[in-house]
Amino acid sequence: MHPIRCALAATLAGFLAAPLSAAVLDATPSNYLSLLRTLKPGDTLNLSAGRYRGLPISNLRGTEEAWITITGPDAPPEAVILGMNDDNLIQIEDSSYVSIENLRIDSRGVPGAFGIAAHGQGRDLTHHIRIEGNTFVGQNGNQQTDAISTKTPTWGWVIRYNRILGAGTGIYLGNSDGKQPFVGGIIENNLIQDTLGYNMEIKHQFSIPEVPGLPLGPTSTIIRNNVFIKNDLPSPDGDRPNLLVGAFPDTGPGSLNLYEIYGNYFLHNHREALFQGTGRFTLHDNVFVDGSYSYPAIVVMKQQGPVKLALIYNNTIYTPGPGIRFGSRGLSGDAVVGNLIFSTVALAGPMTQQSDNITAFPYQAAAYVRAPSFDATADFHPSPGRCQGAPIDLSLFHGNAGYSVDFNGASKVRAKGAVVFRGAYASEGENPGWRLQAGIKPPHIPRAGSTVQLVWVAPVTARAGASTTVTLTGAGFSPDAKVSVAGEGIEVTKLVVESETEISVTLAVAAGAKPGAREVTVTGTRGSSNPIHLRVTAVR
């Protein structure tokens, strides 16, 4: 099994559970098309090593409990999907709960031959597609040739552990007309390298159409732990950022959607921004290296819509030119907090809030971090005592995905419960985590028995005689975590481990419970947490 998938197997076991009637079908290039049409919920189609002329996925419907899986071998030799003329290699239509895994997808340099494409123009229902552990090559016919593309309303996609090498555009989600939204997805732990245009772009959205099942309420698209690398090849259709996220609808359904972007490594772009954002986004605990001499590493600007929310915190930036530039303030708020910026001009443009940043020129970076560089020797982990300051209040960012953990997935909280580090790393000295490289960044899996970091509880009070639901935020929570509250008169009646950084707890507080502070702790296979306090108030 793929080593990353093996590490996550326990977590995914329930998610991938299949009914007892599920079949495992072994396919070859001579019979795979006939078997493909027979797949039912829970079935797995194993493609043997060989060369396959296209993989049409049409009218395949798994279920939330029983996905359909189409996979190649876990190790070489590979199952290689090859294009025919300028057709898309894997065309997805009217399908859902389908996983595409462990394939080599080779467009052979043919212009317009996309690797994986869902292009229904809103006429079909394509949602909950998982693209995992694949290698994309040959999508370099021109800048408009994409490795992964959607041009129909899509939601619930997961794109992870893929290598996209030398494409015209790596990942292109949505459409230039703003009418084919990509909603509620997860893009994580991918390597996207040496593209002619964008490493990745999610297009602006003018509206959310009335498509059965398409979420209308606030959703988040998570972009985390990816490696976005450009090269110096000329761009015939105009220069592009490594990552661009566009605007959401101005009002109505989708207007409160959010991009949550963290733990990514952005490397090299001498012609454009490393990141450009519009609409509503959070950008934290990323590492940005080697941007343009004249163009800012991070650009916040209006494009097909206004800037509404831009929260930029705990990033490390090392660039020969400008650092962060705002073209306009966020209409609903913006903040630039706790960043470590080595650039010619650290901050420019109108910003509502900027605080607790450390800024210096690029030539001064060696005084702060271990080995600043634009090449493979780079190490931006802080030197002892150099990247700290007064405690930073991160309460503004409470609720952002992953806000309490750093680039390495470790807790930001240090002595006395304070967040003191600037930049993407919340530790100093030798880097205990992943080294920056042109490779897949693995997911962070806390060591068994390690201390859980409990950072905040919200709300901070519970009323006697009432039931209260509180959110605990921290790092290293395990799926079997338990929560205890010291003292009499308070009972945990419901507990949901939402993620490694968040637990939801419902508390029943007796009418006779005495007012005062109660210690809250979390226990589980990853150890016990530092205690934090919840205050019980009297009945009124």
N, C-alpha and C positions, 0 to 999 in steps of 0.2 A: 504494500500500500504506500501511496505517496506519503513522505514523512510528515508533512504538515497535516494532511488529512488524518493520519494515524493519531497525531497528538490531540486532535479535536474529536476523535471518533466517539468518545464517551458522551460528549456534549451533543453531538449530532444524532446519536443513536435513536432517540425518541422522535426527533424531527424527521428522520428518514425511514421510520418504521413502515413496513409494507404489509399488506394483508397476506394471509397464509396461501392464497391462491396465486400470488405473484410468481411470474416465470422469469428464469434467467435463460436468455437465448444467445447462442454463440453464432456469430455471423462472419462471413467472408465477403470479399469483393463481388463474388458471383451471386450471392443470395440475399445480401443485406437489404435491398430495396423491398423485396417481398416481405421480409420479416418486419421491416420498419412499419409497414401499414397495419400490422396486427397488434401493436403494442397497446397494453391496457394499464390502468393505474397500478403502480407498484412493480411493473416489469423492468428488467434491465436487459439492454441489448449490448453485448460485448463484441466490439469490432476487433477481429484479429489483426495482427500486423499485416500491412499491405497498402495498396493504393486504391482509393475510392473516388469515383467521379461524381462529386456532389453529394449533398446530404439534405434532401428536401424534408422539412418538418412541417407537416400540414395536418390540421385537425387531430392533433394528439392532445389528449386531456388526461393528465394525472389528477391527483387530488392533494389537498394540503397534507393529508396523512400518508399518501402513497404516491410519491413522485415517479415519473417515468425517467429512467436513466439511460443515456446513450454514452458509452465510454470506450476508449481505446485501452491498450495495455498500460499498466502503471510504470513500466520500464521499457527501454528499447529492446527490440525493434518496435517502431511506431505504426499506428494507424494514421495514414496521411490522407487528408481530404484535398483533392485537386479540383481546380476550376475547369469549366468547359466554356471556351470563348470568353465573353465578358459577363457571364452569369455569376450571380452571387453563389459562393460555395455552399454555405448553409443558409437557406432561406426559410424563415420561420413565419408561418401564417396560421392564424386562428388556433393557437395552441397555448397551453398553460400547464404549470407544474411539471416542467421538463428540464432535466439537467443534462448538459453537454460537457463531457469531461475527458481529459487526457488524450486529446487529439492534436495532431500537427496539421495546421490549416494553411495551405500554400497556394496563393493566388498566382504565382509564377510571373509576377510583374505585369499582368494584363490590366490595363486601365479599366476602372469601373467594376472589377471583379472583387467585391467586398468579401471579407472573411465570413462574418455572421451578420445577417441583416433581417430586421423585421420591418417590412415596408408595405403596410396595408392601407395607408392614408385614412385610418379611422374606420375602415369597413369591417374589421375583424376584432376578435378579442384575444390579444396576445399579452399574457401577464404571467408573473412568477416563473421566470426563466432563470436557470442557474448556469453560468458559464465559468467553469472551474478547471484549473490546471492544464490549460491548453497552451500551445505555442503557435503564434501567428507570424508568418513570413510571406514575403512576396506581394504584399499590398502596397507596393511602391510604384505602380504604373503612373500615377500622378497624385497631386495633393488631394484630389477629391476622392481617392480610393481609400475606404475605411476598413480597419480591421474588424471593428464592431460598430454597428449602426442601427438606430431605430428611427423610423419615420412613420409611426402610427402611435396612438396613445398606448403607453405601456406603464406598468406599475409592478412593484414587488420583484424586480430583477436583482440578482446577486451576481456580481462579476468579480472573481477573486482568483489569486494564485496563477494568473496568466502571464506569459511573456509575449509582448507585442514588439516586434523588432523591425525597424526600418519602414514602417507604414507611411502612406501619404498622410493620413490622420489616424491616430490610434483608436480613440473612442469618440464617437459623435452621436449624441443622444438628443432626440427632438428634431425639429425641422426649421428651416429658415423662415417659414411663414408664421411661426409662433403658434401653430394650431395642433401640433402633435406632441403633447407633453410627455416627459419621462418623470414619473412620480414615485416617491417612496422607495428608492433603490439603495443598494449597498454596493460600493465599489471599493475593494480593499485588497491590500497585499499583492498588487500587480506591479510588474516591471514594464514600463512603456518607454522605449528608447529609440532615439535617432529618427524621429518622424520629420517629414517635410513641413507639415503644418502643425496643428495642435497635437500635443500628446493626448489631450482630452478636452472636449467642449460639451457642455450641456446648454442647449439653446434657450433663448427667452421664450416665455409662454404668455400669450395674450389672453387666453381663457382656458378653462378646463371643460372639455366637451361632456355632454351627457352620454356616457358610455357605461353600460351595465357593469357594476363592480368597481369602477374607477373611483378611488377615494376623493371625496370633496372637502373633507375637513383638513385641518393642519397636519401636514406630514413632513418628515425630514428625509432627505437623501444624505446618506453618510458616505464620505470620501476619506478613507483613512489608510495609513500605513502603505501607501503606494510610493513608487520611485518614478519620477517624471524627469526624463533626460532628453534634451535636444542636442543637435550637432550644428555644424557650420555650413551644411548644404544650403545653397540658395533656394529661396522659396518663390517659385514662378507666379504664384497667385496671391502674394502678399504675406508679410511676416505674421506670425501668430504666437501668442503666449503658450507656455507649457500647459497651463490649465486656465480655462475660462468658464465661469458660471454666469448665466444670464438672469434676467428679471422674471419675476412671477407676475400673475395677473394683478392689475392695479386694485381691483375690488372683487368681492364675491369669492366663490370657491377657488382655493389655491392661493389666495392673496397672503395668507399667513404661513405658507410653506417655507422651508428653511433648508439651506445647504450647511452641513456640519463637516468641516474639513480639518483633520488633525492627524498628527503623526506621520506626515508625508515628507519625502525628501525631494526637493526641486533642484536640479543641477543644470546649469549652462543654458543661456539664451542671450546672445550678444546683439540681437536685433529687436527684441520685444520684452514684455514683462514675463517674469517667471509665473506670476499669478495675476489675473484680472477678474474683478468681481463687481456685480451689479445686484440689485434686488435685496435679498435677505440672506446673510451668511455669517457663520462664525469660522474663524481661522486661527487655530492655536496649536502650539507645540509642534510646529513644522520647522524644518531646516531648509533655508534658501541659500544657494551657493552659486556664484559666478553669473550674475546677470549682466545687463548691458552697461556700457560706459555712460550712456546718455539716457536710458530708459529705466524708470524705477523697477526694483524687484517686485514690489506689490503695488498695483494700481487699483484704486476704487473709483468708479466713474459711472455716469449715466450711459446706458447703451440699450436702446429699445425699451427703456423704462428707467425709473428713478432708483437711486440708492435709498433703501428703506432702513436696513439694519446691517451694520458692519462692525463686528466685534473681533478685534485683532489683538491677541494676547499670547505671551510666553512663546514667541517665535525667535529663532536665531537667524540672522541675516548677515551674509558676508558677500559683498558685491563691490565691483570697482566703480559703480556709479551711485545713483540715488537709492534710498531705501524704500520708504513708503510714501505714496502720494495720494491724497484725496482730491478728486475733482469737485465733490460736493459733500455736505454733511448727510448723514443718514436721517431720513424724515422721521423715523421712529427711534433713532438713537445710534450712536457709534462710540467706540472706545478703542484706544490704542494703549495697552497696559502691559508692563512687565516684559517687554521685548528686549533682546540683546542685538543691537544693530551696528554693524561695521560698514560704513558707506561714506560717500562724499557729502550728501545731504540726507540726514536720517529721516526727517519728517517734513512734509510739505503739504499745503492745502488746508482747508477748513476742517477742523476736528472738534467734536463736542467735548471729548475727554481724552487727555493723554497724561499718563502718570507712570512713575516707577520704571521707566525705560532706562537702560544703559546704552549710551551712544558713543561711538568713537570712529576715527578714520580707519580704513582697512589696514594701513601699516601698523596700527596700534593693537590689532587683534591678538598678536602673540603674547601680549601682556595679560590677556584675559583667558584665553583658551589654549588647549594643549598643542595643537598643530594646525593653524589656519592655512588652508591651501586650496587651490582650484583643481588639484589632481587627486590620484587615488590614495595619497598619504593623509588626506584631510581628517582632522579630528577636532571637532568643535566642543568637546566636553570641557567644562570649566576647570581652570587651574584652581588650586586651593585658595579660598578666601577672596576670589576676584570677581565673582558674578553674583554677589549677594547684596541685599540692602534691607531696608525696613520691611516689616511684614506687608504683604500685598493682600488687599481685600478682594477676594474672588466672588463675593456674594452676587455681584451683578451677573455673573456667568452661570449661576446655579441652574441646573437643568440642561446645560449644554452637554451633549454626548462627550464623554472622556475628559471633561474639563479639570478633573482633580488628579489626572495622571500626566506624566511627561512623555517625551518622545520615545523613551524606552518602555513605557507602560508602567513606570514606578510612581508611587505616590509623591505628590509635590510637597506634602506636609513634612516639616522637619521639627526640630526641638520646640516644645511648648505649643505644638499645634499650629505653627505658623508656616506660611508660604513665603520664602525669602529669596529664592533663586530667580534670576532674570534669564530669559531665553528658554529654549526647548528642553533643556536638561535640568533636573532638580537634584543633582549630585555633583561631586567634584572629584578631581584626581583621575585615576584610570577609569575609563569608560566600562561599566559592568555590562553594557547591553550591546546591541547590534552595531557593527562598524559600518559607516557609510560606504556604499559600493553600488556598482551597477548589477544588482541582483535582487531577488525576491526578499523583501523584508518579512521575516516570520512573525506570526502573531505572538503577543506576550502572554506567556502562561506562568502565573505565579508558582513559586516552589511550594510543595506541600509542607505545611507546618510553619510557613513564614507568617510574620505578624500582619494582620489586617489593619489598614489605616482607615479609621473612621474620622471624618473631617467635619461634617455639618449634619444637623438635624433641622428639618423645617416642616411645619412651624416649630418654634422653640418652646412653645407652651402647650399644655393639654389641660382642659377644664375638668375639674372634678364633677362626677355625675354624668359624664358624656363619653361618647366614643369618638376618637380622633384618629385620623390617618396621617402619619408622618412619613417623610422621605429621608432616609439615611444615605449620605453620599460619602464616598471614600475610594478605596482601591483594594483589590485582591479578594473581593467577596466570592465565595465558592457557591455552587448550586445548592449545597446542603447546609448553607449558613443558618444559624439560629440566633435570635435576638433576645436578650434578657434585659429587664429593667429592674434595678435594685429597689428594695423597699416594698412596703405593703400597700395594697389598694390599687394596684395597676396590673393589668394582664394583657399579654399579647394574644389577640384573637385571630389575626390573619397576618401572614407574612408572604411576600412575593419577592424573590430575588430577580429584579428586572434585568440586571447585567452585572458585570464584574465591578462596576462603580456605583451601583444604585440598588437600594432595597426599599420596598414599600411596606410599611407596618401599620396595622390597625390596632389601636390600644383601647381597652375598656377601662375607664378610670372610675372607681367607686365614688359614690356621693360623699362618703365619709373620709376620703383620702386627704391626708394633711397636705397643705400647700408646702412647696419647697422643691429643691433640686433632686433629681433622680439620676443615677448613673446608668447609661445605656452602653451595652457591649455587644459585640458580634463574635460568635464562635463557630468553628467548623474545621474541616480538614486542613485549612491553611492557617490555623492558629487562632489566637484571640486578638481582639482589637484594643487599641488604646481607648479608655472610657471617655465618653462625652456626656454632657448633661442636658436633661430635659426638665423644664420647670412646670410643676403642677400648680394650677391656680385654684382658688376656692370657688365653691358654688356661689353664684350671685342671683 
